[in-house]
Amino acid sequence: MNKMGIKWLYQELPELITKGILTKEIADKMRQYYGEVKSISKTTVMLIILGTIGALLIGLGIILLLAHNWEQFSRFTRAVLSLVPLVIGQALALWVLWKRPQSGAFKEGSATFLSLMVGASIALISQTYNIPGDTGTFILTWMLLIIPLVYLMQASIPAVIYLIGITAWSGTHGDNPVTSVLFWPLAAITIPHFIWALRQEMYALRAALFSLAMIICVSYAASFSLGKTWPGSWVIIFPSLYSVFYFLGRLEVNKITTNWQRPLRLIGAMGLFILAFLFTFRYIWQYLDEYSYITSENIAGISALPDYIVTIAIIAGALLLFYDKVKLKNITISLPGAVPLLAIIAYFFRGQSIVIPLTIFNVYLFILSLSRITAGIRGSNLAVVNTGMLMLAILIIARFFDSDISFIIKGLVFIIVGIGFLVTNAILARRMRGAK
Amino acid sequence: MNRGLIIGLFLCLSFIQITTPLSMIIKRESVLKAGAQFKFKTTPVDPYDAFRGRYVALRLEENYVPAVKEIKLSRGRTVYALITIDSQDFARFTAVVTARPSDKPYIQTKVLYVTGDKVYLDLPIDRYYMEETSAPAAERIYQEHAQRGKQDAYVMVRIKDGFAVIESLYVGAQTIEDALRQERKR
């Protein structure tokens, strides 16, 4: 049961007792059973948000002021100046750890500020001493210096900054997959923090923000670092990634209810649908080998090993999570996660047949949208029915404009699907009437 | 974790956070103090860096050495570029070696790419940071200067143990800052 429901129940209890529907003992037992509702006041949440945004803006402002490059200062003054913001940031964070170790707002804000000041300090030194423009090294040094803050101060914005930073670093090595694949172990450092954040019921916002950053960064990093030795492998890698996101979002680690608080589940499912939809187009399979991002340098043997390990781990993770849900026989939940498996099957037919992959994904999307619709009807949830309808409509419209299927086949399929619709509709209508 | 331990660990982190930039400063200061001086001919142009501000991008006129058939050099390989001084007092690279030289001046650098008979070097002399408004002006001064047929911009670099730190950028006989100051007076 979710938090809101329990709150509502507790509000109702006194009235139920006075009206004699429940006895006081039963009400007390219910309170014991559900436990206390921990709630965090709106003011505290606002304090955290405003404090963090304030720290972020001031930090970025200082970076810009320093970037102006004050040439009237001597080299010595600038060397000292470049350490000052860092020391201020550290002093602030130390004060918070000493005096306000319980305050999430203070910790998040001061850790964010200190994270930015580390960057400002290195940037100003680069400026003063004309350090060569190696952006990758600059970012990586910065990120490694701030990552401990995530754990020492339990702060999520530094973790988000870190994720964005290592993604950018991985991007600067996009032409060198042997280096950029190091993104994965670097990103893994944030996982304990992520699990901790998910468990903090009062910080649903924090977990949502972090998941969002992770989805975006991991997607970019995957394109920078994975599948470089294996043409067309993206059709398996990306569905596997989004499938992992989707199933992680499905884990009941927290009693959050709305979609917006579960970006992993929402974006994971949307990503899987979009990918499966793309896979119903002929050109994806036709030009699969040409679309791959093989670099000019040939990597093979030992140097390609990390790429293989990460890729296989992601695919295996997606398949295992899928199998886990299939075992529970919950088709509505597990079906979106079938895309990686189907992509693997389709991948083996590449070059030999384009019709087989296209058939697989058209049929799959058809079943997927039908399963949404029926699940929605069963649970009398109109929103679910409508998303299923929308998915089906997108699929049908796309096929209507496909030029390479003969009009006769297209016409026949449309008629059959239309009849199917009317029949299911009639059956459902009868059943619903019968239920009443 | 108790508060004492967290604060202790935080102090360790603070120490590392301070020593990283500090060591960057000390290393460069020591080169600027004790390193030997070299002049490299260059072409300045003006780009922009969101974090570190405006700078003049430097392109050394001779950023390559003749390739030697015996040594196979691939991209990103660390090499040592040997420096000699020509008759006009400018420094230029004569060759690259793969072992650290003991008696000749050199810069530690990486191979950018190899084409035919030339090995291009990824030299650590590529940016000269300037005040926001100065960098575009500096580029313009150089262009005007170059049109008068005098392409004598050069960068003064100090080198110690193969580590190079830029000291100043010259256009003609003046530093770029002096040239700018003079132009503003006019």
Interface residues (C-beta under 8 A of the other chain):
Chain A: I63 L66 A67 H68 N69 W70 E71 A79 S82 L83 L86 V87 Q90 A93 L94 L97 W98 P101 V118 G119 S121 I122 A123 L124 I125 S126 Q127 T128 Y129 N130 I131 P132 G133 F138 T141 L145 P148 L149 L152 M153 N176 E297
Chain B: R3 I6 I7 L9 F10 L11 L13 S14 I16 Q17 I18 T20 P21 L22 M24 I25 R28 E29 D49 A50 F51 R52 G53 R54 Y55 A57 R75 G76 L123 P124 I125 D126 R127 Y128 Y129 M130 E131 E132 S134 V165 I166 E177
